[in-house]
Structure formats: C-alpha cells, structure tokens
Amino acid sequence: MARPGLTNDADVRSLASNALLRLFDSLYEGAVVVDRAGRITWINDKYKALIGWNGADPVEGRMVEEVIPNSRLRHVMESGRAELLDVFAIGSRQVVVSRIPLQDESGAVIGGLGVILYDRVQALKPIVSKFQHLQADLASARRELAETRQAKYRFSQMVGLSARLREVKEQARRAAERDATVLLLGETGTGKELMAHAIHGASRRADKPLVGLNAAAIPETLLESELFGVEPGAYTGAGAKPRPGKFQLADGGTLFLDEVGDMPLMLQAKLLRVLQEGEVEPIGSNRLRSIDVRVIAATSRDLKAMVDAGSFRADLYYRLNVLPIRLPPLRERLVDLPVLCEALLEQITEKAGEPVKSVSAAGLARLATYHWPGNVRELGNILQLAAARHDVRVLGPEHFDDLPVTAPVAASAVATNGEVRALRDVVAAAEKAEIVKALAAAHGVKLNAAKLLNISRAQLYEKLATHGLLSETPDRKEAV
C-alpha cells in the first residue's frame, strides 16, 4: 500500500531514487550520475569539493568530461560492462573508483553511476604493492610454464646427410605448413618426439602450447582423465576444482600423442569423436567444450596390421593417417653414423664437463656391424657408456666389445622366413652393406672408402649408382 501523499508509481520511484542518492552520498567519498547522453544529472557535494568546483555555476546538465576530465563513464555505458575497481587521477590526487552502467527494465543502458570508494590511495600502497608482487609472481610462473610447453627441437637438430633423412625432413616441413593431423611412424629411438617438436615449431601454432602425452606410460584407468579432464566430484578423490585434460591444455596449439597404438579401444572411440567434432567432454560433465588442437600422433607399432587384427579402430586409423611420415631406422641410414657420433659425443662430453671425444674410422666400422634395434637413442647410450668407461679422446673398435656383430649383411643375406633367394640378390645385398660400412668408416670420403674396399674410386662410384647409394652420399672433401 502506498504511503499517504504518494498517488502513483512515479511518486514511488522518485522517492526511491532520492533515498538511493542520499545513500550514495553517505556511503561514498564522491558519487555522480549521468544520463545516456553523458550529461551529469546529479553529483554530490563531496565530489564537487574533490574536483574544486566553485559552487557558483551549476554542474547538472554539463557533459561529464567537461567537469571530470578523462572520465570513463561514457566508455562504461557504451560497453555495458562495469568497472568495479580502478585507480583514477583527479588532479594530483589518486582515488579508487567504481563505474556501473544503469539499465532500464528491458536491459537498455540509460545512464551511468560513478562512485569514489576511497580517496587516499597512498594508504593502500602496502596492499597494492603486495598485489603487484603476486601478479608478477603469477606472470613469471605462467612464462615458465609456457616455456616448458614450447618446441624444444628444430629440424636443424635432426642430424644426418642421407637422402632418406633429407626426404623425411622435407615431408615434415610440408606438414608443418598445413594444419592436418600428422602420423609419425617408426621404430623406437628413431626421433619421433624430436620430429613432432620440429613440426610444431615450424607451424603457425609455434607460439601456442605443445603438450605431450605417452599413451603407453599411463595406466589405462587414468588415461581418460589425463586426455579429457575431470569435473569436480566426478568420482571419489576427484577434488573440488575442475582439472583440465591435455586437450584443454593444448587448446590453440598442438597435442603430441605418443604411442597411440597402445590406446585402449574404448578411448579410441572418444579420441575419434574429438578429432571429428573438435569438442571434448570431461569426465563427470554433460557439457561439450570446443577446442582447437592440432594432433601429431606417433607409434612404433604397425597400425595397419592392428586394424586388420581388430585391435585398432579402422576409422581412427584413417583419421590419424592424414599426413603419414615414416622415420627410417638407423640401419637404413648408416651413412649418417659419422655425423651422428660427432653430434652425440659433443652433447655427452659437454654435459659431463669433459673434453670432446670422437670415434675412429675403425670404431665407426665396428658400429656399422650392429643392426641398432634401438636406433639413435641406443647409439647415444652406447657412446655414453663407452665415454664413461674409457678415459681416451678417440674411441676405437676395442671400446665397443659389448656390441654383438649383427651386421645388415647377415640380415639381408638370409631371408627371415627361411626362403631361398637368388644368389645374385644375396651377393648384391652383401656388397651394398659392405659399401655402407666402408663409407661410414671413411667419414663419407669416397677415396678412402674405395681404399678400404680395395677397389678404385671409379669402381666405387659405379657401384654406388648400381645400388642407389649415390644420392645418399654427398661428396665430401677428398683426402690427398
């Protein structure tokens, strides 16, 4: 029921407005109201005193910027968003203010309210200083985290001179220019992680996160939450805060999904949906969240054979196999042994704080008699062990006695299924393997390799052409 003397709703609203203005006047060090055109409709005496208004001329009806220079009330009205806490300069004085857009019943902005919450900002300096330190610490932590999620390797760090490696690097550079899914295929130790980093670093997403996950290293029960995230209360022990998954962490960037062939079938279906729809659904949530992630998958398994055996989804395989890149095993690029040993020994000795070591020509020939199932990673381990065991500057064949002789000669000369091969094929394979060993021992110098093989340099060039090795052995400066 309306009070006596209030005949209509307009009177009630007017009374309420006046009461509200009196409240603003008592609560705040200063308060001002403007209409939708930016004209002042009301300002309290405290605000007038702060801005030094003489009181003779009326303030109401003037544009707010005329009375309060650099006022942001008009910006707040145009954006429709409040600025609840800001430091504002009135002359030489710093004050803490809030700015709020005023709306009618339909939601349209009809004006703005500005209030001075505190007019002695100097007294707030300890709090502001603490806040600034916290902000600086947070920014530093974010930078450190971002650095750990950047590409660590570039294509230049993929060491080798062989045509096989050059071809693979060219494929990867072309893949980096596109945004499609990449599937890296290759045995363990061939450099799939290094390649993934290089592709991300050369892509348009290079300044965005690179997040990695090894599907074979995480228990099946935890893999789903690691990939897609967990909502609070999703299960016992889930925690009170949402935990983002690797897809959310990689949003805008790249997710390197290593050993994808080890992923359980149930999760393969969920991964397929993410790749198709660009949306993830965290555990315990019924809401899909859009993401923009480029996936680089890698595996040492034969995914096609797994598809045929029913242990890997065919639709996921074709979704991943958009830009396949096969990294060659070390035994298929033994020509790269000299430069690989040089680069790896530099890293090993630098980390150990020791003088740089090298491998002799005979030592390289010994390394070439092994088939390297662990590839470049295994080569690094063998060199590190030899460097630690033997206090010499040059490693020779005697320092690799632990390596069995499983040369490509034996592997190529005898068919793995016991099938008899034509003698000419066996001889050709053995000859090719021996040439590769000689080139490795001679550091790629063809004259020296020819001497090791007891043939002329012209004969060596002829055999290189016959076996398709000529393009894999770029000319090195010949010894004289």
Secondary structure, DSSP 4 states (H G I P E B T S, - for coil): -PPTT--SHHHHHHHHHHHHHHHHHHHSSEEEEEETTSBEEEE-HHHHHHHT--SSS--TTSBHHHHSTT--HHHHHHH---EEEEEEEETTEEEEEEEEEEE-TTS-EEEEEEEEEES-GGGGHHHHHHHHHHHHHHHHHHHHHHHHTS----GGGS---SHHHHHHHHHHHHHHTS-S-EEEE--TTS-HHHHHHHHHHTSTTTTS-EEEEETTSS-HHHHHHHHH-B-TTSSTT--SS-B--HHHHTTTSEEEEETGGGS-HHHHHHHHHHHHHSEE--BT----EE---EEEEEESS-HHHHHHHTSS-HHHHHHHTTEEEEPPPGGG-GGGHHHHHHHHHHHHHHHHT----EE-HHHHHHHTTS--TTHHHHHHHHHHHHHHH---SEE-GGGGTTS----HHHHHHS-TT-----HHHHHHHHHHHHHHHHHHHTTT-HHHHHHHHTS-HHHHHHHHHHTT-GGGS---PPP-
